[in-house]
Amino acid sequence: MMTADWIPACAASETVAAYRPVEYRVKLATDGWELREALALRRAVFCAEQRLFNFTDADDIDEAGALTLVAVSCIHSMAEDVVGTVRVHALGNGVWQGSRLAVRRDYRGQAWLGSELIHLAVSLAHARGATRFLAQVQQQNVALFERLHWRAIEAIELRGRPHMRMEADLAHYPPCTTFELGFLTTLRSAA
Ligand SMILES: CC(C)(COP(=O)(O)OP(=O)(O)OC[C@H]1O[C@@H](n2cnc3c(N)ncnc32)[C@H](O)[C@@H]1OP(=O)(O)O)[C@@H](O)C(=O)NCCC(=O)NCCS
């Protein structure tokens, strides 16, 4: 039972870690709410946080039907919030591209969400016949992609910021056909 003196002792502590669900499902967005929350997260990251765009980062690639992947926090296996997203689309001739990778700020470095979104994005494209998978990676994220078996192709500038054109080594990304179900990842501290 909670006692009256438990509350102030707990509230006064600044070392109590913020609550995070243990389980996250990384999957293809299949429901309207997942797509809406993914777009809202992209706006929060690429417009408000990074100021790469003014009002919206949505573009022709979305219009043309790019696939959206999401990382969804789960409570007792029930979907709760979209806390990460990435999109993928085919450029043609077996070449696919990933873009708009974003993890909610308070969920970064918590559950390998960025890494797992990259993993599913490339594996999905591989299953759909990709022979190459590319991305234009913000310079500060190059090390992350290199650790995930991507190689740098060329340095470029996009929207006034340094980026690296990079390519995934498909040998490390076996085709995944169960992308609607996706897979689970857990909080690092729970692993
Ligand atoms: C980039 C981003 C998606 C990574 O998401 P994340 O969930 O924090 O990534 P992960 O937890 O999978 O990271 C895996 C590892 O890479 C590290 N890492 C994360 N971001 C990194 C970065 N920018 N540079 C180097 N390492 C990084 C993590 O610390 C972790 O390392 P560790 O296992 O040694 O602790 C997230 O930081 C983000 O949304 N950033 C803002 C938007 C953005 O930059 N999008 C990418 C455009 S290319």
The ligand as a Gaussian input file, in Angstrom:
#p B3LYP/6-31G(d) Opt

LIG

0 1
 C       19.600000       8.987000     -35.730000
 C       18.531000       8.406000     -34.843000
 C       17.365000       7.935000     -35.707000
 C       19.101000       7.224000     -34.058000
 O       18.053000       6.640000     -33.307000
 P       18.355000       5.828000     -31.926000
 O       17.133000       5.064000     -31.611000
 O       18.918000       6.713000     -30.905000
 O       19.519000       4.847000     -32.413000
 P       19.995000       3.519000     -31.739000
 O       19.560000       3.480000     -30.315000
 O       19.635000       2.413000     -32.627000
 O       21.548000       3.755000     -31.803000
 C       22.420000       2.671000     -31.857000
 C       23.776000       3.159000     -31.497000
 O       24.188000       4.255000     -32.294000
 C       24.493000       5.342000     -31.451000
 N       24.067000       6.518000     -32.122000
 C       22.821000       7.008000     -32.192000
 N       22.861000       8.137000     -32.915000
 C       24.157000       8.298000     -33.291000
 C       24.848000       9.269000     -34.029000
 N       24.195000      10.334000     -34.522000
 N       26.198000       9.121000     -34.242000
 C       26.856000       8.054000     -33.725000
 N       26.255000       7.112000     -33.016000
 C       24.931000       7.254000     -32.793000
 C       23.733000       5.119000     -30.195000
 O       24.341000       5.814000     -29.099000
 C       23.903000       3.643000     -30.086000
 O       25.206000       3.344000     -29.687000
 P       25.518000       2.415000     -28.438000
 O       24.818000       1.112000     -28.748000
 O       26.993000       2.312000     -28.438000
 O       24.955000       3.153000     -27.274000
 C       18.014000       9.473000     -33.813000
 O       19.123000       9.972000     -33.112000
 C       17.229000      10.619000     -34.432000
 O       16.013000      10.532000     -34.649000
 N       17.922000      11.758000     -34.717000
 C       17.253000      12.939000     -35.259000
 C       16.832000      12.769000     -36.700000
 C       17.957000      12.305000     -37.575000
 O       19.092000      12.707000     -37.433000
 N       17.573000      11.432000     -38.518000
 C       18.509000      10.748000     -39.354000
 C       18.681000      11.451000     -40.638000
 S       19.978000      10.643000     -41.569000

